[in-house]
Amino acid sequence: MIETETPGIRGRTILTDKKEKVRKDDYEKIISAYDKAMKPFHKGSYEQAAELLKDFIEKHPEEKEFVDRAKIYLEICEGRKAKEKIPLKTFDDYYQYGVYIINQGKHEEALKLLEKAREMNPKEGKVLYLMADACCLMNKKEQCLEYLKKAIQMDRYFSVLAQNEADFEPLREDKKFKLITRMT
């Protein structure tokens, strides 16, 4: 705090310092709110980021610099959300997009996509293997083991994959998993 000897100004300096502290606290809150909105953006969760950015813009219209940036990122979110609406037509479309969605952590949605791929090509074991993987990630053990068993029945190669897949780590000591994959 800067204090002066000038009469009448000293009280004003203290008041100014209090205002500065309040502004600094407000500014830190604004930065925190902006960071909160940007976290989902950096994770690729554009829908969530768009909602948080809209909220930020609405709550802090006086912060022109941040609002301008938030609007730019909001446009990016809208563009990327539009790109995610890929027209799925073929088996490969559903399968590949299902892989992408699993990697995004949206396992329920991935299962729906993979089920459509399975309907298009019921003899393709890689779909069942991925469905087992998604179920395992959702802690749906019985459903996981059922899909895995069917995948391995179609192609023994999936047994080797399952034994080495990190996503199946929680099942490594499970008797059914060992029996299905023929681990000893």
C-alpha positions in Angstrom: 0.0 0.0 0.0 1.3 3.4 -0.9 0.7 6.0 1.7 1.3 9.7 1.3 1.6 12.5 3.8 -0.8 14.7 1.9 -3.8 15.5 4.1 -7.1 14.1 2.9 -5.4 11.8 0.3 -4.3 9.2 2.8 -7.8 8.0 3.4 -8.4 7.9 -0.3 -5.3 5.8 -0.8 -6.5 3.2 1.6 -9.9 3.1 -0.1 -8.2 2.7 -3.5 -6.1 -0.2 -2.1 -9.3 -1.9 -0.9 -10.8 -1.4 -4.4 -7.7 -2.8 -6.0 -7.9 -5.9 -3.8 -11.6 -6.4 -4.7 -10.8 -6.0 -8.4 -7.9 -8.5 -8.1 -10.2 -11.0 -6.4 -12.9 -10.5 -9.0 -10.3 -10.8 -11.8 -9.0 -14.1 -10.3 -12.6 -15.4 -10.1 -13.1 -14.5 -13.8 -9.8 -16.3 -14.8 -11.0 -19.3 -12.8 -14.4 -19.3 -14.5 -12.7 -19.0 -17.9 -10.3 -21.8 -17.1 -13.3 -24.0 -16.0 -15.0 -23.4 -19.3 -11.8 -24.2 -21.3 -11.0 -27.6 -19.6 -13.6 -29.6 -21.4 -12.6 -27.8 -24.7 -9.0 -29.1 -24.2 -10.4 -32.6 -23.5 -12.4 -32.6 -26.7 -15.8 -32.3 -24.9 -17.1 -29.6 -27.2 -20.7 -29.8 -26.2 -19.9 -29.3 -22.5 -17.3 -26.6 -23.3 -19.9 -24.7 -25.5 -22.4 -24.6 -22.6 -19.7 -23.4 -20.1 -18.5 -20.8 -22.6 -22.0 -19.5 -23.2 -22.5 -19.3 -19.4 -19.2 -17.4 -19.0 -20.1 -14.9 -21.8 -23.5 -14.3 -20.2 -22.1 -13.8 -16.6 -19.1 -11.7 -17.6 -20.1 -9.4 -20.5 -18.0 -6.5 -19.1 -14.8 -8.5 -19.5 -14.3 -7.8 -23.2 -10.9 -9.5 -23.6 -12.2 -12.8 -22.1 -15.6 -12.6 -23.8 -14.0 -12.1 -27.2 -11.8 -15.2 -26.6 -14.7 -17.2 -25.3 -16.7 -16.3 -28.4 -13.9 -17.5 -30.6 -13.7 -20.8 -28.7 -17.5 -21.1 -28.8 -17.4 -20.9 -32.6 -14.8 -23.6 -32.7 -16.9 -25.8 -30.4 -19.9 -25.3 -32.6 -17.9 -26.2 -35.7 -16.4 -29.3 -34.1 -19.8 -30.4 -32.8 -21.2 -30.1 -36.3 -18.2 -32.3 -37.6 -19.1 -35.0 -35.1 -22.4 -35.5 -36.8 -20.9 -37.8 -39.3 -23.4 -39.7 -41.5 -23.0 -43.3 -40.7 -23.9 -45.7 -43.4 -21.6 -48.7 -43.7 -20.3 -51.3 -41.3 -16.9 -49.6 -41.3 -18.5 -46.2 -40.5 -20.3 -47.6 -37.4 -17.2 -49.7 -36.4 -14.7 -46.9 -36.7 -16.9 -44.3 -35.1 -17.6 -46.8 -32.3 -13.8 -47.0 -31.7 -13.6 -43.3 -31.6 -16.5 -42.9 -29.2 -15.0 -45.6 -26.9 -11.7 -43.6 -26.8 -13.8 -40.5 -25.9 -15.1 -42.4 -22.8 -18.7 -42.6 -24.1 -19.1 -46.3 -23.7 -22.9 -46.5 -23.7 -23.0 -44.6 -27.0 -20.2 -46.8 -28.4 -22.2 -49.9 -27.6 -25.2 -48.6 -29.6 -23.0 -47.8 -32.6 -21.3 -51.2 -32.4 -24.6 -53.0 -32.1 -25.6 -51.4 -35.4 -22.3 -52.5 -37.0 -23.0 -56.0 -35.6 -26.4 -56.0 -37.2 -24.8 -55.2 -40.6 -22.1 -57.8 -40.3 -22.9 -60.4 -37.5 -19.9 -62.6 -38.4 -17.3 -60.0 -37.6 -15.7 -60.8 -34.3 -13.9 -57.5 -33.9 -17.2 -55.8 -33.2 -17.9 -58.3 -30.4 -14.4 -57.8 -29.0 -14.9 -54.0 -28.9 -18.3 -54.5 -27.3 -16.6 -56.6 -24.6 -14.0 -53.9 -24.1 -16.7 -51.2 -23.7 -18.6 -53.4 -21.2 -15.5 -54.0 -19.2 -14.8 -50.3 -19.0 -18.4 -49.8 -17.7 -17.9 -52.6 -15.1 -20.5 -54.8 -16.8 -18.6 -58.0 -16.2 -21.1 -60.6 -17.3 -22.0 -58.8 -20.5 -18.3 -58.3 -21.2 -17.5 -61.9 -20.8 -20.4 -63.0 -23.0 -19.3 -60.7 -25.8 -15.7 -61.8 -25.4 -16.6 -65.5 -25.5 -18.5 -64.9 -28.8 -15.6 -63.0 -30.3 -13.1 -65.7 -29.4 -15.4 -68.4 -30.8 -15.3 -66.5 -34.1 -11.6 -66.0 -34.0 -9.1 -67.4 -31.6 -6.9 -64.3 -32.1 -9.1 -62.3 -29.8 -8.0 -64.6 -26.9 -4.5 -63.4 -27.3 -5.6 -59.7 -27.6 -7.8 -60.0 -24.5 -4.9 -61.5 -22.5 -2.8 -58.5 -23.3 -5.4 -55.7 -23.3 -5.0 -53.2 -20.5 -8.7 -52.6 -20.4 -9.3 -56.2 -19.3 -6.9 -55.9 -16.4 -9.7 -56.0 -13.8 -10.7 -59.4 -15.0 -7.2 -61.0 -15.1 -7.9 -63.1 -12.0 -11.5 -63.9 -12.8 -12.1 -67.7 -13.4 -14.5 -67.1 -16.2 -12.1 -64.7 -18.0 -9.3 -67.3 -17.6 -11.5 -70.1 -18.9 -12.8 -68.0 -21.9 -9.3 -66.9 -22.8 -7.7 -70.2 -21.7 -5.2 -68.5 -19.4 -3.4 -70.6 -16.8 
